[in-house]
């Protein structure tokens, strides 16, 4: 009789930050997994003892507490150093696996050694959210509504899912793990680019779903928290841009620069030259701007502060598109105004965060190499 091959050890690392409201549900779902060979490591980066008390009720989970707040990247790397598995899953503290086969589904994606990462699909229960979280699920994407997440199987993608990602350990080691200089955001974009550059692929497993239950925490419960995140997500974007050419929310920074420059000049020649240069950085924004400029002057209209006008028009249309997406999804108009206004403000704040991060980068002289 042929001996059955032992399943590879899977290490699930949960970086937890003040997650006492959600960590119990996450661990309860992991305890019920049908995969025969896995370990769970909770790295507590909290400012209180709430997570510790919750984890005590789950004897299968290893608990590690940071002496000081390390941030997401350092906490995950700390867990990786403790982990023994050939496959490492980074799972957020507010994402609950929905299937007993969740680990098995992720592991099944590694049937090719060139698959470096298999990511799960994070979804939300849209109907249960507050109007604030419903609004911001369209402003910057908090997850796909469970009622609309109908895809099955695997598909290739170019970016980590951020919420529940399974890695071949040797691939993580080859690229140097998570860059610890990214304390809050952009570490996923940086790692995605490095893994793809090494010739590995990233697969999305639609069947390995987790429910993002952020609405049960206090971290994303009001407008100010969401608007603050616009700064947090973009303050280190300059480093990812210089390292990999990623231009996330760079259009916001360019729009703000354009608005400021329009105070000093209305020269058509200047604006055409300026946006031909900007084509190197953000093609969509620059082409929109150039076509708008041509359209304005082709009908013989002279607009004061034309740079500001076109940039604000860009933000207006972008925000209107997000509101239209909500209408097309649910055939309702109740949240369209809030989505429009919040998207407009959020993108402007993200642009300010980008510019602020640029000056911080210059001041600190941080190296972009790693």
PyMOL commands that set and color helices and strands:
alter all, ss='L'
color gray80, all
select helices_A, chain A and resi 23-31+50-55+72-82+102-107+126-128+131-139+146-148+169-175+187-197+214-216+223-234+237-244+250-261+268-278+283-298+306-330+336-364
alter helices_A, ss='H'
color red, helices_A
select strands_A, chain A and resi 10-16+38-44+61-65+87-91+95-97+115-124+144-145+154-157+164-168+201-212
alter strands_A, ss='S'
color yellow, strands_A
deselect
rebuild
show_as cartoon
